[in-house]
Amino acid sequence: MKIKQGFILHRIGDDYIIMQDGSSNVDFSKVISLNQTSAMLWQEIENKEFDTDSVTEALTSRYDVDNESARRDAQKFIDSLDREGIIE
């Protein structure tokens, strides 16, 4: 799977948001807020194919977390992107 074209991560101060690029009339109810870990994962998967294994690897290589917990968190992250219609 991959992130659909046109979705961009923006950093505003200490906050991270995802917005669809090029929208002149932004629907702010569709702006997605990310925490620092989710923003790091976004940057890891941006512009390339990914799956649960690659997101899990990104978590375990960066944080002191066991593989089972990382896999669970990776799946939650992917599921949330899917619910928002951001991945294909």
C-alpha positions as CSV (number, residue, x, y, z in Angstrom):
1,M,0.0,0.0,0.0
2,K,1.0,3.6,-0.3
3,I,-0.1,7.1,0.7
4,K,-2.4,8.6,-1.9
5,Q,-1.0,11.5,-3.9
6,G,-1.7,14.9,-2.7
7,F,-1.6,14.3,1.1
8,I,1.1,16.4,2.8
9,L,2.5,16.4,6.3
10,H,2.8,19.9,7.7
11,R,4.6,20.9,10.9
12,I,3.1,23.9,12.8
13,G,5.2,24.7,15.8
14,D,5.3,21.4,17.8
15,D,2.2,20.0,16.0
16,Y,1.9,17.9,12.9
17,I,-1.1,17.8,10.6
18,I,-2.0,16.1,7.3
19,M,-3.9,18.0,4.7
20,Q,-4.7,17.5,1.1
21,D,-2.4,19.7,-1.0
22,G,-3.8,22.1,-3.5
23,S,-7.2,22.6,-1.9
24,S,-8.3,26.2,-2.0
25,N,-11.3,25.5,0.2
26,V,-9.8,23.5,3.0
27,D,-12.3,21.5,5.1
28,F,-10.7,21.8,8.5
29,S,-12.9,18.9,9.8
30,K,-10.7,16.7,7.5
31,V,-7.4,17.9,8.9
32,I,-5.7,15.0,10.6
33,S,-3.5,15.7,13.6
34,L,-0.5,13.4,14.3
35,N,1.8,13.0,17.3
36,Q,5.5,13.0,17.0
37,T,5.8,9.2,16.5
38,S,3.0,9.1,13.9
39,A,4.7,12.0,12.0
40,M,8.0,10.0,12.0
41,L,6.2,7.0,10.6
42,W,4.6,9.2,7.9
43,Q,8.0,10.4,6.9
44,E,9.3,6.8,6.8
45,I,6.5,5.6,4.5
46,E,6.0,8.8,2.4
47,N,6.5,8.3,-1.4
48,K,7.1,4.5,-1.2
49,E,5.2,1.2,-0.8
50,F,4.8,0.0,2.8
51,D,3.2,-2.7,4.8
52,T,2.8,-3.7,8.5
53,D,6.3,-5.2,8.5
54,S,8.0,-2.1,7.2
55,V,6.1,0.2,9.7
56,T,7.0,-2.3,12.5
57,E,10.6,-2.2,11.5
58,A,10.6,1.7,11.6
59,L,9.2,1.6,15.1
60,T,11.6,-1.1,16.5
61,S,14.7,0.6,14.9
62,R,13.9,3.9,16.4
63,Y,12.3,3.1,19.8
64,D,13.0,0.6,22.6
65,V,9.8,-1.5,21.9
66,D,9.3,-5.2,21.5
67,N,8.3,-6.5,18.1
68,E,4.7,-7.6,19.2
69,S,3.9,-4.1,20.6
70,A,5.4,-2.4,17.6
71,R,3.4,-4.6,15.2
72,R,0.2,-3.8,17.1
73,D,1.0,0.0,17.0
74,A,1.9,-0.3,13.3
75,Q,-1.4,-1.9,12.5
76,K,-3.3,0.8,14.4
77,F,-1.4,3.5,12.5
78,I,-2.2,1.9,9.1
79,D,-5.8,1.3,10.1
80,S,-6.2,5.0,11.0
81,L,-4.8,6.1,7.7
82,D,-7.1,3.7,5.9
83,R,-10.2,5.0,7.8
84,E,-9.3,8.5,6.7
85,G,-9.0,7.4,3.1
86,I,-5.3,8.4,2.9
87,I,-3.8,5.2,1.6
88,E,-4.4,3.0,-1.4
